[in-house]
Amino acid sequence: MFVVTYSKTVDGHRLIDGTPVVVSDASDAAPLGEAVVTGLQRSSEGKLPARDTGAFPPDADFLAWVGAPSFAHYSKGVRSVSVWAANGQGEDLTSVEVTPEANGGPRKGFTPMDGELETLQSPSAMELGQAVQAALRTATA
């Protein structure tokens, strides 16, 4: 499983920020939650340099890293969960939203599933990992 971090560029785009964290066993909630916490703390607003996303697509580095020729190829059978924290980099997590996503394939991408949002207040890594596990069970591939 990959924990992919997105950060905002100085010109407002959200791009993958660095190499994804690989979690070898998603059935263990504690390390999964710790990886998600690491990703949330790495994400930031207005940190990445501006980039011409037309000339260099936002997912190009990630697709090369996973060895997929296209997003359509990568996304087949993938389940996705969005995790959003209300506070900035390096701070303790306060309000965290965990949302399973529907896999709409190459045309629609991953979209939040209505009514499935879970909000956690100051979760431990274990609680966050458990929420991500539950969301993964709901997410569609």
Secondary structure as UniProt FT lines:
FT   STRAND          2..3
FT   STRAND          6..9
FT   TURN            10..11
FT   STRAND          14..16
FT   STRAND          21..22
FT   TURN            26..27
FT   HELIX           29..42
FT   TURN            53..55
FT   TURN            58..59
FT   HELIX           60..66
FT   HELIX           71..75
FT   TURN            76..77
FT   STRAND          80..85
FT   TURN            89..90
FT   STRAND          95..103
FT   HELIX           105..108
FT   STRAND          110..112
FT   TURN            114..115
FT   STRAND          118..121
FT   HELIX           125..138
//
